[in-house]
Amino acid sequence: MELTQRRLARQRWSIRAVWLVLALIAVLYCAWRFTGPSPLQTNLLELLPQTEADPVAEKAVDTLAAALGDRTVYVVTGNDGDHAKAAAKALAATLSASGAFRTVTAQLPPFDLSQISGLYLPYRFGLLTSADRAALGDASMSLHDALLRRLYNPVHGAFATPLADDPFGWLEHWLAALPLATSNLGIEDGLLVAHRGAATSVLVVATLPGSAYDAPLEQAVLHASSRGETLLKAHFPDVTLARTGAVFYAQAARAAAEREVHLIGATSACGIALLMLWVFRSPRFLVLAFVSTALGIVCALAATMLVFGKLHLVTLVFGASLIGEAVDYSIQYFVVALGGARDRDGRRAATQRARSDAQRAARAVRPALTVALTTSLLGYAILACVPFPALRQIACFAIVGICTAFASVLMLLPELMPRMQQRYADRSGHAIRASHASHPGDASHEPHRHSRALFDAGGRLLTHWHALLDGRRAWIVAALLLLAAVPGWLRLSSDDDIHLLINRDPSLAIQENAIRAAIGIDNTAQFFVVRGETPEVALQRAEALGARLDALSGASSVEGWQSVTSFVPSARRQAADHARLAKRVFDDRAALRTTLVSAGFRDDVADAWLAAWQKPASAVPLTIDRWLGAPWSRPFRHLWLDAADTGVRGYAALVIPQRVNAGNLPALVAVAHALPGVVFVDKAASVSKLFGAYRVDSALWLAGALVLVLALSMFRYGPRGGIAVTMPVLLAIALTLAAFGYARVPLNLFNCLALMLVLGVGSNYAVFLREGCMRAGADLGAVWTGVLLSAATTLLSFGMLGASAMPALHSFGMTLALGIALAVVLAPIGMPPDSRRTA
């Protein structure tokens, strides 16, 4: 006997040690990840799925986002131009001194424009603007007149070329047409300045030394910006400052998510703690419940970061609400252990049987928790199948969390519970004996009489409520509810616009709009991707696309576009321009030389220019690689993706329209469809379309999940019992949809996916009641009290998501709260008709 007790003691300590080691590993791993570079992900693109069928289009989205993501833009505006310029210089000095940026540019450094003209000079005989090309095609054009206009033109742009190298000015025209500036900005006193009415705006651009989504960098940039803003308020009160950049949006999203994590986590934890104290009247039960929940949360954190490498803030906020579901298993165990194991005379089991009672309670509650876990896993497994990175993270987090909580309730809590039960029994027995001594036959002074009273009240409530939903009345109630739901279903609508699910900081959005209006840049996220098997094919297709865009007029016009072909024409076009010059200009070199000399060119200058034409190198085209090798091409390199960038065989060019709106969007899509190798990329529209498709598909997923839950329930409870257990959650889903219809709330994908969790979580309540009816000696009052407590904790946690500022989580939370509330109210329908009632 003593040997058996020692063996059992070693077994108990082994179980505790295993759980302790698991908890330490998870905690240490989480601590290690958070002490290094932050694993929290705030990049919105990481939240969205890959929507483009072409992987090159997805790469283009990432490339464009990266090109813009490391820039931070400040605009200082004032009615006094000198003050605005002085303020911009002071701001730049403050930002530069902060050390938060790699570079800060207000005054442009001296730049030798000859670097640009020097790149194109060797290829000048193959570079013609559209205007020069048209002029050369006019048979009436006189070379002599064209030469005189060049000689006596008093106006020259920034790229004035030497007459000896460019007698007719064709290269100068080409350089002047380069899209180096696509805004209202001009250079004044070395600053980039824009004038709009009486206001003068000065641009200050800073580049980041790292990722805009790195937490320490975000704080450093925010601190530097605040110091700069304080400086301007103190010394330049007449100017205003606007700022924009991915780093500010990322920091705002991180701060908002952290606030919500604290709010949801603290509110859920405090509310759940108060409810459990009110029901069980013992902080020890609260500690045990949170031990199980904490194990689930920390293991879920560790597993998610291990699997995905990063933890999106949406996952973290959702994880804070998981506490409500994870604690359900502990609650059900407690009510079975404390509320359902009474002797015939109503007194507790003997103290020496506390340990066997704890194990017996675990065995008794295991079937109910297993069925509940299975249905919950089914809902989360469907989320894991949706190709949304954040939803997959949420599914992974939840699956690991509730599985860990489930295992800890059945394996760890029975090892920790006996001592608590013993103290409970000691106090109860002492109180009962004292009560019997002072008031024979009166046990009203039991220390936990409040819990007993709650269980009894819950039993009476369940008896009356089940009487209304028992037998045939359940079918009548279900039919009436479905009939009332039909008008709501008919009013259902949908809205899958991704912008409705993005929470942008209002102050940052206002500043961004002010900056765009001031400097005249419309930073569109819609663009074309032009693919080709070779660089030449890609450039030719991009030129064809540019010609189509130029041909658009009226409301369909795009008011210009950016493309790599503006810097590097295709070899075919360069060869055509070279051939045009050969036919129209250099066909009679003697006459051309006479024209040059008669216009005043020295003989050696004319001969040198003609000799340059005759060199074989004059017909060699400018290549993409040559242009990419020039340092000044860096701001425009995102317009080209080579084979290494695309990750597949082939090359791609980006063509970015300057204006995209609802009026010209159909024309742009039609242009893309009409040209080979051209794809119009609209990430927001693609995601919205995908949202709509998956919202429709979710109806099939939900139906399939319902069939699986029904099959599982029928396997466990028989055909009639399975239908009865499934009916409450089915009605809850139907009524939730009707409520959205009556309230005229458009459905989105997150509403529909939340219904999966309503199915997975809401079906648990009918299961708990059904299993309670199947347990011999179970106190249904305690079981019903536990169900109500479980629903309340779930509503406290998941329902708090409805208060989230993140629209996606708000939709999730509102749907879950309504569905779960309806599921628990209708849960007694799942009880068998002959279940005994506790009075």
C-alpha positions in Angstrom: 0.0 0.0 0.0 2.8 2.4 1.0 4.7 1.5 -2.2 1.6 2.2 -4.3 1.2 5.6 -2.6 4.8 6.4 -3.3 4.4 5.4 -6.9 1.3 7.6 -7.2 3.2 10.5 -5.5 6.0 10.2 -8.0 3.5 10.1 -10.9 1.8 13.3 -9.6 5.1 15.1 -9.3 6.1 13.9 -12.8 3.0 15.3 -14.3 3.5 18.6 -12.5 7.2 18.7 -13.6 6.2 18.0 -17.2 3.8 20.9 -17.2 6.3 23.2 -15.4 9.0 22.4 -18.0 6.5 23.1 -20.9 5.5 26.4 -19.4 9.2 27.4 -18.8 10.1 26.5 -22.4 7.2 28.5 -23.8 7.8 31.5 -21.5 11.6 31.6 -22.2 11.0 31.3 -25.9 8.5 34.2 -25.9 10.8 36.3 -23.7 13.8 35.6 -26.1 11.7 36.6 -29.1 10.5 39.8 -27.6 13.8 40.9 -26.1 15.4 40.8 -29.6 13.9 42.5 -32.7 10.2 42.8 -32.2 8.3 39.8 -33.7 5.1 42.0 -33.9 4.1 42.6 -37.5 2.2 45.9 -38.4 2.6 45.8 -42.1 -0.9 45.7 -43.6 0.3 43.8 -46.7 1.4 41.0 -44.5 -2.3 40.7 -43.3 -3.6 40.3 -46.8 -3.5 37.3 -49.0 -1.8 36.9 -52.4 -4.6 38.0 -54.7 -2.8 38.1 -58.1 -2.7 35.0 -60.2 0.6 36.2 -61.6 3.4 35.9 -59.0 5.2 38.7 -60.8 2.3 41.0 -60.0 2.6 40.1 -56.3 6.3 40.8 -56.4 5.5 44.2 -58.0 3.2 45.0 -55.2 5.9 44.2 -52.7 8.6 46.1 -54.7 6.5 49.3 -54.9 5.6 49.1 -51.2 9.2 48.8 -50.3 10.2 51.7 -52.6 7.8 54.0 -50.8 8.0 52.4 -47.3 11.4 53.7 -46.3 10.6 57.3 -47.1 9.2 59.8 -44.6 7.8 63.1 -46.0 7.4 66.4 -44.1 5.8 69.5 -45.6 6.2 72.9 -43.9 3.6 75.4 -45.1 3.2 79.1 -44.4 2.0 82.3 -46.1 5.5 83.8 -45.7 7.7 82.0 -48.1 11.0 83.0 -46.3 9.6 81.8 -43.0 8.5 78.5 -44.5 12.0 77.9 -46.0 13.7 78.8 -42.7 11.4 76.5 -40.8 12.1 73.7 -43.2 15.8 74.1 -42.7 15.4 74.1 -38.9 13.2 71.0 -39.1 15.8 69.2 -41.2 18.6 70.1 -38.8 16.6 68.8 -35.9 15.7 65.5 -37.6 19.2 65.0 -38.8 20.6 65.6 -35.3 18.2 63.0 -33.8 20.0 60.1 -35.5 16.7 58.4 -36.3 17.1 58.7 -40.1 19.7 57.5 -42.6 19.4 60.7 -44.6 17.4 64.0 -44.2 17.1 66.2 -47.2 15.8 69.7 -47.3 18.4 71.6 -49.4 19.3 69.7 -52.4 23.0 68.8 -52.7 24.9 70.2 -55.7 24.2 67.8 -58.6 26.1 67.7 -61.8 23.3 67.3 -64.5 26.0 66.3 -66.9 25.8 62.8 -65.2 22.4 62.4 -66.8 23.3 63.9 -70.2 26.6 61.9 -70.2 24.6 58.6 -69.9 22.5 59.4 -73.0 25.1 61.2 -75.2 26.6 58.0 -76.8 23.1 56.9 -77.8 21.8 60.3 -79.0 21.2 59.1 -82.6 18.6 56.6 -81.4 16.7 58.9 -79.0 13.9 61.1 -80.3 10.9 62.6 -78.6 7.4 62.1 -80.1 7.4 65.7 -81.3 10.8 65.4 -83.0 9.8 62.1 -84.5 6.7 63.7 -86.0 8.6 66.7 -87.3 11.1 64.5 -89.0 8.2 62.6 -90.6 7.0 65.9 -92.1 8.4 66.2 -95.7 8.0 69.9 -95.6 10.4 70.3 -92.6 13.6 72.2 -93.5 16.8 71.1 -91.7 18.2 74.6 -92.2 15.2 76.2 -90.4 15.4 73.6 -87.6 19.1 74.4 -87.2 18.5 78.1 -87.0 15.8 77.7 -84.4 18.2 75.8 -82.3 21.0 78.4 -82.7 18.9 81.4 -82.0 16.5 79.9 -79.3 17.2 82.1 -76.2 15.4 79.6 -73.9 17.2 76.5 -72.8 16.2 74.0 -70.0 18.2 72.5 -67.3 19.7 70.0 -69.7 21.2 72.4 -72.2 23.5 70.3 -74.5 26.6 71.6 -76.3 25.9 72.6 -79.9 28.8 70.6 -81.1 27.3 67.4 -79.7 23.7 68.2 -80.5 23.3 70.7 -83.3 19.6 70.2 -83.9 18.8 69.9 -80.1 17.2 66.4 -80.4 19.1 65.1 -77.3 18.2 68.3 -75.4 14.6 67.7 -76.2 14.9 64.1 -75.0 16.5 65.1 -71.7 13.9 67.8 -71.1 11.1 65.2 -71.5 12.5 62.8 -68.9 10.0 62.4 -66.0 12.4 63.4 -63.3 9.7 65.6 -61.6 6.1 64.6 -61.6 4.7 67.1 -59.1 4.2 70.8 -58.5 7.6 71.1 -56.8 10.2 73.5 -58.1 13.7 74.4 -56.9 14.1 77.7 -55.0 17.2 78.5 -53.0 18.1 74.8 -53.2 14.8 73.7 -51.6 11.9 71.8 -53.1 9.1 74.3 -53.0 5.4 74.3 -54.2 3.1 77.4 -54.3 -0.6 77.0 -53.9 -2.4 80.3 -53.7 -0.8 82.5 -51.0 0.7 79.4 -49.3 4.3 78.2 -49.8 5.0 74.6 -49.0 8.6 73.3 -48.6 9.4 69.6 -48.8 11.7 67.7 -46.4 12.3 64.1 -47.2 13.9 61.6 -44.8 14.9 58.0 -45.4 14.9 55.3 -42.7 17.9 53.2 -41.7 15.7 50.1 -41.4 12.2 48.7 -41.8 9.3 51.1 -41.1 7.7 48.2 -39.1 10.6 47.9 -36.6 9.3 49.0 -33.1 12.5 50.8 -31.8 12.8 52.6 -35.1 9.2 53.7 -35.0 9.7 55.2 -31.5 12.9 57.0 -32.6 11.2 58.5 -35.6 8.1 59.5 -33.6 10.3 61.2 -30.9 12.4 63.0 -33.5 9.2 64.2 -35.3 7.7 65.4 -32.0 10.9 67.4 -31.2 10.8 69.0 -34.7 7.1 69.9 -34.3 7.8 71.5 -30.9 10.7 73.5 -32.4 8.5 74.9 -35.1 5.7 75.8 -32.7 8.2 77.7 -30.6 10.2 79.5 -33.3 7.9 79.5 -36.3 4.3 79.7 -35.0 3.0 80.9 -38.3 3.8 77.7 -40.2 2.1 74.3 -40.1 3.7 70.9 -40.4 2.3 67.8 -42.0 4.0 64.4 -42.1 3.3 61.1 -43.7 5.0 57.8 -44.3 4.5 54.1 -43.6 6.4 54.4 -40.3 3.8 56.7 -38.8 0.9 54.4 -39.9 2.8 51.4 -38.5 3.4 53.1 -35.2 -0.2 54.3 -34.9 -1.5 50.7 -35.6 1.0 49.3 -33.1 -0.1 51.7 -30.4 -3.8 51.1 -31.1 -3.4 47.4 -31.0 -1.4 47.5 -27.8 -4.1 49.6 -26.2 -6.7 47.1 -27.3 -4.7 44.2 -26.1 -4.5 45.8 -22.6 -8.1 46.9 -22.6 -9.5 43.5 -23.9 -7.2 41.5 -21.8 -7.6 43.5 -18.6 -11.4 43.8 -19.0 -11.8 40.1 -19.8 -9.6 39.0 -17.0 -11.2 41.2 -14.4 -14.7 40.4 -15.5 -14.0 36.7 -15.6 -12.3 36.8 -12.2 -15.3 38.6 -10.6 -17.8 36.2 -12.1 -15.8 33.2 -10.9 -15.4 34.6 -7.4 -19.1 35.3 -7.3 -19.9 31.7 -8.3 -17.2 29.8 -6.5 -16.4 32.2 -3.6 -12.8 31.0 -3.5 -9.7 32.7 -5.1 -8.1 29.3 -5.3 -10.4 28.2 -8.0 -9.7 31.4 -9.8 -6.0 30.8 -9.6 -6.4 27.2 -11.0 -8.6 28.5 -13.9 -6.0 31.1 -14.8 -3.2 28.7 -14.5 -4.8 26.6 -17.2 -5.7 29.6 -19.3 -2.2 31.1 -19.0 -0.6 27.9 -20.1 -2.9 28.0 -23.2 -2.0 31.6 -24.0 1.8 31.3 -23.6 2.0 28.1 -25.5 -0.2 29.6 -28.3 2.2 32.6 -28.4 5.3 30.5 -28.6 3.8 28.1 -31.2 2.6 30.9 -33.5 5.9 32.7 -33.5 7.7 29.4 -34.1 5.5 28.5 -37.0 5.1 31.9 -38.7 8.2 33.8 -37.5 6.1 36.9 -36.9 3.1 37.7 -34.8 0.6 40.1 -36.4 -1.0 42.6 -34.1 -4.5 41.4 -35.2 -3.5 37.9 -33.9 -2.3 39.4 -30.6 -5.6 41.3 -30.1 -7.6 38.2 -31.0 -5.4 36.2 -28.6 -6.3 38.5 -25.8 -9.9 37.4 -26.2 -9.1 33.7 -26.2 -9.0 33.8 -22.4 -12.8 33.5 -22.4 -12.9 30.3 -24.3 -9.9 28.7 -22.7 -11.3 29.2 -19.2 -14.6 27.4 -20.1 -12.9 24.0 -19.7 -11.8 24.9 -16.2 -15.3 26.1 -15.3 -16.9 22.9 -16.5 -14.4 20.8 -14.5 -15.1 22.9 -11.3 -18.9 22.6 -11.5 -18.6 18.8 -12.0 -16.0 18.4 -9.2 -17.8 20.7 -6.7 -21.4 20.8 -7.8 -22.2 17.3 -9.0 -20.6 14.9 -6.6 -22.9 14.8 -3.5 -23.7 11.9 -1.2 -27.4 10.9 -0.8 -27.8 13.1 2.2 -26.5 16.1 0.3 -23.1 16.3 2.1 -19.8 16.4 0.4 -17.6 13.3 -0.1 -15.2 12.6 2.7 -12.0 14.4 2.9 -9.8 11.4 2.4 -11.5 10.8 -1.0 -10.6 14.3 -2.3 -8.0 13.0 -4.7 -10.2 10.2 -6.1 -13.0 12.7 -6.5 -10.7 15.0 -8.5 -9.8 12.2 -10.8 -13.4 11.0 -11.0 -14.5 14.5 -11.9 -11.9 14.7 -14.7 -13.2 11.4 -16.1 -16.8 12.5 -15.8 -16.2 15.8 -17.7 -13.9 14.4 -20.3 -16.6 13.4 -22.8 -18.2 16.8 -22.7 -14.9 18.6 -23.0 -13.8 16.3 -25.9 -16.9 17.0 -27.9 -16.7 20.7 -27.2 -13.0 20.8 -28.2 -13.7 18.9 -31.4 -16.4 21.4 -32.5 -14.2 24.3 -31.6 -11.3 22.9 -33.5 -13.6 22.4 -36.5 -14.4 26.1 -36.6 -10.7 27.1 -36.3 -9.6 24.5 -38.8 -11.8 26.2 -41.4 -10.1 29.5 -40.6 -6.7 27.8 -41.1 -7.8 26.8 -44.6 -8.5 30.4 -45.7 -5.5 31.9 -47.5 -5.3 35.0 -45.3 -2.0 35.1 -43.3 -3.6 36.8 -40.3 -6.5 34.3 -40.2 -4.1 31.4 -40.4 -2.2 32.9 -37.5 -5.4 33.3 -35.5 -6.3 29.7 -36.2 -2.9 28.4 -35.1 -3.0 30.6 -32.0 -6.5 29.4 -31.0 -5.9 25.7 -31.8 -2.8 25.5 -29.8 -4.3 27.6 -27.0 -7.5 25.6 -26.5 -5.7 22.3 -26.9 -3.3 23.2 -24.2 -6.0 24.4 -21.9 -8.0 21.2 -22.6 -5.0 19.0 -21.7 -4.1 21.0 -18.6 -7.7 20.7 -17.3 -7.8 17.0 -17.6 -4.2 16.3 -16.6 -2.8 19.1 -14.4 -5.9 20.4 -12.5 -6.7 16.9 -11.0 -3.3 17.0 -9.5 -3.7 20.4 -8.1 -7.3 20.1 -7.1 -7.3 17.6 -4.2 -5.7 19.9 -1.7 -8.2 22.6 -2.5 -11.1 20.1 -2.3 -9.8 18.9 1.1 -9.8 22.5 2.4 -13.2 23.0 0.9 -14.5 19.8 2.6 -12.8 20.7 5.9 -14.5 24.1 6.0 -17.8 22.6 4.9 -17.7 19.8 7.4 -16.7 22.1 10.2 -19.5 24.6 9.3 -22.0 21.8 9.0 -21.1 20.3 12.4 -21.2 23.8 14.0 -24.5 24.4 12.4 -25.9 21.2 13.6 -24.7 21.9 17.1 -26.3 25.3 17.3 -29.2 24.7 14.9 -29.9 21.0 14.5 -31.0 20.1 11.0 -29.9 23.5 9.7 -27.0 23.6 7.2 -27.6 27.2 6.1 -24.2 28.3 7.5 -22.2 26.3 5.1 -19.3 28.6 3.9 -20.1 27.8 0.3 -23.8 28.0 0.7 -23.7 30.9 -1.9 -22.5 28.5 -4.6 -25.1 25.9 -3.5 -27.8 28.6 -3.7 -26.7 29.6 -7.2 -26.7 26.0 -8.3 -30.2 25.5 -6.9 -31.4 28.8 -8.5 -29.9 27.7 -11.8 -31.6 24.4 -11.5 -35.0 26.0 -11.0 -34.4 28.4 -13.9 -33.4 25.5 -16.2 -36.4 23.5 -15.1 -38.8 26.3 -16.1 -36.9 27.2 -19.3 -36.6 23.7 -20.5 -40.3 23.1 -19.9 -41.0 25.8 -22.5 -38.5 24.2 -25.0 -39.2 20.5 -24.3 -40.5 17.9 -26.8 -42.7 19.2 -29.6 -42.6 22.7 -28.2 -38.9 22.9 -29.3 -40.0 22.3 -32.9 -42.7 24.9 -32.6 -40.3 27.4 -31.1 -37.8 26.7 -33.8 -40.4 27.1 -36.6 -41.6 30.4 -35.2 -38.0 31.7 -34.9 -37.2 30.7 -38.4 -40.4 32.3 -39.7 -39.5 35.6 -37.9 -36.0 35.4 -39.4 -37.1 35.2 -43.0 -37.7 39.0 -43.5 -34.3 39.7 -42.0 -32.7 37.3 -44.5 -34.4 39.0 -47.4 -32.9 42.3 -46.3 -29.3 41.0 -46.1 -26.7 42.8 -48.1 -22.9 42.7 -48.4 -20.0 45.0 -48.7 -16.6 43.5 -49.3 -14.6 46.8 -49.8 -11.3 46.3 -48.1 -11.1 50.0 -47.2 -14.0 49.4 -44.8 -11.9 46.9 -42.9 -8.8 49.2 -42.6 -8.6 51.5 -39.7 -6.4 54.4 -40.7 -5.4 57.0 -38.1 -7.6 60.0 -38.9 -5.0 62.7 -38.1 -2.4 60.9 -40.3 -4.9 60.6 -43.2 -5.7 64.3 -43.0 -2.0 65.2 -43.1 -1.4 62.8 -46.0 -4.2 64.4 -48.0 -2.8 67.9 -47.2 0.7 66.8 -48.5 -0.7 65.4 -51.7 -2.7 68.5 -52.3 0.3 70.8 -51.7 2.9 69.0 -53.8 0.5 67.6 -56.4 1.2 63.9 -56.1 -1.5 61.3 -56.3 0.2 58.2 -54.9 -2.0 55.6 -56.4 -1.7 51.9 -55.6 -3.0 50.9 -59.0 -0.6 50.1 -61.8 0.2 47.9 -64.7 2.7 45.1 -64.8 4.1 44.3 -68.3 5.9 41.0 -68.6 8.2 39.7 -71.3 10.4 36.8 -71.9 13.3 39.2 -72.6 14.0 42.8 -71.6 13.3 43.8 -75.2 9.9 42.2 -75.3 8.9 43.8 -71.9 10.0 47.2 -73.1 8.1 46.9 -76.4 4.9 45.9 -74.6 5.3 48.8 -72.2 5.7 51.2 -75.1 2.5 49.8 -76.6 0.7 50.3 -73.3 2.0 53.8 -73.1 0.6 54.6 -76.5 -2.8 53.2 -75.5 -2.8 55.3 -72.4 -1.9 58.4 -74.3 -4.8 57.8 -76.7 -7.4 57.8 -73.8 -9.2 61.1 -73.6 -11.9 62.8 -71.5 -12.9 61.1 -68.3 -10.9 58.0 -69.3 -7.5 59.9 -69.5 -4.9 59.2 -66.9 -3.0 62.6 -67.1 0.3 61.0 -67.7 2.1 57.9 -66.5 5.5 56.6 -65.2 7.4 53.9 -67.0 10.9 52.7 -67.5 10.5 53.3 -71.2 10.6 57.0 -70.6 14.2 56.5 -69.6 15.1 53.5 -71.8 13.2 53.0 -75.1 13.2 49.6 -76.6 16.0 48.6 -78.9 13.4 48.4 -81.7 12.3 52.0 -81.1 15.9 53.2 -80.9 16.7 51.4 -84.2 13.7 53.0 -85.8 14.7 56.5 -84.7 18.2 55.8 -85.9 16.8 54.7 -89.3 14.6 57.8 -89.4 17.7 60.0 -89.0 19.6 58.1 -91.6 16.8 58.5 -94.1 15.8 62.1 -93.3 19.0 63.8 -92.1 22.1 61.8 -93.0 21.0 60.5 -96.4 23.1 63.3 -98.0 26.1 63.9 -95.7 27.7 66.4 -98.0 24.6 68.6 -98.1 24.2 68.2 -94.3 27.8 69.4 -93.9 27.2 72.4 -96.1 24.1 73.3 -94.0 26.1 73.1 -90.8 29.0 75.2 -92.1 26.7 77.8 -93.6 24.9 78.1 -90.2 28.2 79.0 -88.6 29.7 75.7 -87.4 33.4 75.3 -87.8 34.6 72.7 -90.3 36.1 70.5 -87.5 33.0 70.6 -85.4 30.7 69.6 -88.4 33.2 66.9 -89.3 33.4 65.6 -85.8 29.6 65.3 -85.5 29.3 63.6 -88.9 32.1 61.2 -87.9 30.3 60.3 -84.7 27.3 59.3 -86.7 29.4 57.0 -88.9 30.9 55.1 -86.0 29.3 51.6 -85.5 28.8 52.5 -81.9 26.2 55.1 -82.9 23.8 52.4 -83.7 24.2 50.5 -80.5 21.1 50.9 -78.3 20.9 52.0 -74.7 20.2 49.0 -72.4 18.3 48.6 -69.2 21.5 47.4 -67.4 23.4 50.5 -68.5 20.6 52.7 -67.1 20.3 50.8 -63.9 24.1 51.2 -63.4 23.7 55.0 -63.2 23.5 56.3 -59.6 20.8 58.8 -60.4 18.4 56.1 -61.6 17.9 54.8 -58.0 14.6 56.7 -57.3 13.1 55.0 -60.4 14.5 51.5 -60.2 11.3 50.1 -58.8 9.9 50.5 -62.3 11.8 47.5 -63.5 11.9 43.9 -62.3 14.6 41.6 -63.8 14.6 37.8 -63.7 16.1 37.7 -60.2 13.4 40.1 -58.9 10.4 38.3 -60.4 11.5 34.9 -59.1 10.3 33.3 -62.3 11.6 33.3 -65.8 11.1 36.6 -67.6 11.2 40.3 -67.0 8.7 42.9 -66.0 8.1 46.7 -66.2 5.8 48.7 -64.1 3.7 51.4 -65.7 2.1 53.7 -63.1 -0.8 56.0 -64.2 -0.9 59.4 -62.5 -4.7 59.4 -62.0 -7.0 56.4 -61.4 -10.6 56.8 -60.4 -14.0 55.2 -61.0 -14.4 57.1 -64.3 -11.3 55.7 -66.0 -10.9 52.4 -64.2 -13.0 50.3 -66.7 -11.0 51.8 -69.6 -7.7 50.9 -67.9 -8.8 47.3 -67.3 -9.9 47.1 -70.9 -6.5 48.3 -72.1 -4.8 45.7 -70.0 -7.0 42.9 -71.4 -6.3 44.1 -75.0 -2.5 43.8 -74.8 -0.5 40.6 -74.4 1.6 40.3 -71.2 -0.1 43.2 -69.5 -1.9 42.9 -66.1 -3.7 45.8 -64.3 -2.9 45.5 -60.6 -5.3 46.9 -58.1 -4.5 45.3 -54.7 -7.4 46.8 -52.9 -9.9 45.8 -55.5 -8.3 42.3 -55.8 -8.6 41.8 -52.0 -12.2 43.1 -52.1 -13.1 40.7 -54.9 -11.4 37.8 -53.0 -13.3 38.8 -49.8 -16.6 38.6 -51.8 -15.7 35.2 -53.3 -14.7 33.7 -49.9 -17.8 35.3 -48.3 -19.9 33.4 -50.8 -17.8 30.2 -50.3 -18.1 30.6 -46.5 -21.8 29.7 -46.8 -20.7 26.3 -48.2 -18.1 25.9 -45.5 -20.6 26.7 -42.8 -23.1 24.2 -44.2 -20.4 21.5 -44.4 -19.3 22.3 -40.9 -22.9 22.0 -39.6 -23.2 18.6 -41.3 -20.0 17.5 -39.6 -21.1 18.8 -36.2 -24.5 17.1 -36.7 -22.7 13.8 -37.7 -20.5 14.0 -34.6 -23.5 14.7 -32.3 -25.5 11.9 -33.8 -22.6 9.5 -33.4 -22.4 10.5 -29.7 -26.1 11.0 -28.8 -28.0 9.1 -31.5 -30.1 10.6 -34.4 -32.7 12.4 -32.4 -30.2 13.5 -29.7 -27.8 14.7 -32.4 -30.4 16.8 -34.1 -31.5 18.2 -30.7 -28.0 19.2 -29.7 -27.3 20.8 -33.1 -30.6 22.7 -33.3 -29.6 25.5 -30.8 -26.5 26.6 -32.6 -28.3 26.3 -36.0 -31.0 28.6 -34.8 -28.4 31.0 -33.3 -26.7 31.3 -36.7 -30.0 31.8 -38.5 -31.1 34.5 -36.0 -27.8 36.3 -36.1 -28.0 36.6 -39.9 -31.6 37.8 -39.6 -30.5 40.4 -37.0 -27.9 41.8 -39.5 -30.6 42.0 -42.1 -33.1 43.8 -39.9 -30.3 46.2 -38.7 -29.2 46.8 -42.4 -25.6 45.9 -41.5 -23.8 44.7 -44.6 -22.2 41.3 -44.3 -18.4 40.9 -44.9 -16.1 37.9 -44.9 -15.3 38.4 -41.2 -19.0 38.3 -40.2 -19.3 35.0 -42.0 -16.1 33.5 -40.6 -17.2 34.5 -37.1 -20.2 32.3 -37.7 -17.8 29.4 -37.9 -16.7 30.1 -34.4 -20.3 30.6 -33.3 -20.8 27.0 -34.5 -17.7 25.8 -32.9 -18.1 27.6 -29.5 -21.9 27.9 -29.3 -22.5 24.2 -29.8 -20.6 23.5 -26.6 -23.3 24.8 -24.4 -25.9 22.2 -25.6 -23.2 19.6 -25.4 -22.4 20.5 -21.7 -26.1 20.2 -20.8 -26.6 17.0 -22.7 -23.5 15.4 -21.1 -24.8 16.6 -17.7 -28.0 14.8 -18.3 -26.1 11.6 -19.1 -23.9 11.6 -16.0 -25.2 9.6 -13.1 -25.7 11.8 -10.0 -24.9 15.0 -11.9 -26.5 18.2 -10.5 -28.0 19.9 -13.5 -28.3 23.2 -11.6 -24.5 23.2 -11.2 -24.1 22.2 -14.9 -26.5 25.0 -16.1 -24.7 27.5 -13.8 -21.4 26.5 -15.4 -22.9 26.8 -18.9 -24.1 30.4 -18.1 -20.8 31.2 -16.5 -18.9 29.8 -19.6 -21.1 31.9 -21.9 -20.6 35.0 -19.8 -16.8 34.6 -19.8 -16.9 34.0 -23.6 -19.0 37.1 -24.1 -16.7 39.1 -21.9 -13.7 38.1 -24.1 -14.9 37.6 -27.6 -17.6 40.2 -27.1 -15.0 42.8 -26.3 -13.7 42.4 -29.9 -16.8 44.3 -30.9 -15.4 47.4 -29.2 -12.2 47.1 -31.3 -11.2 50.0 -33.5 -10.0 47.4 -36.1 -13.0 47.0 -38.3 -12.3 43.4 -39.1 -12.1 42.5 -35.4 -15.2 44.6 -34.7 -17.2 42.6 -37.2 -15.8 39.4 -35.7 -16.7 40.4 -32.2 -20.2 41.7 -32.9 -21.1 38.5 -34.7 -19.6 36.2 -32.0 -21.3 38.1 -29.2 -24.8 37.9 -30.8 -24.4 34.3 -31.9 -23.1 33.0 -28.6 -25.7 34.8 -26.6 -28.5 33.2 -28.7 -26.8 29.8 -28.6 -26.7 29.7 -24.8 -30.3 30.9 -24.5 -31.5 28.1 -26.8 -29.1 25.4 -25.4 -31.7 23.6 -23.3 -33.3 22.5 -26.5 -30.5 19.9 -26.7 -31.5 18.3 -23.4 -33.4 15.0 -23.6 -37.1 15.2 -22.8 -36.9 13.0 -19.7 -33.9 14.8 -18.1 -34.5 15.2 -14.4 -34.8 18.7 -13.0 -33.2 20.1 -9.9 -35.5 22.0 -7.7 
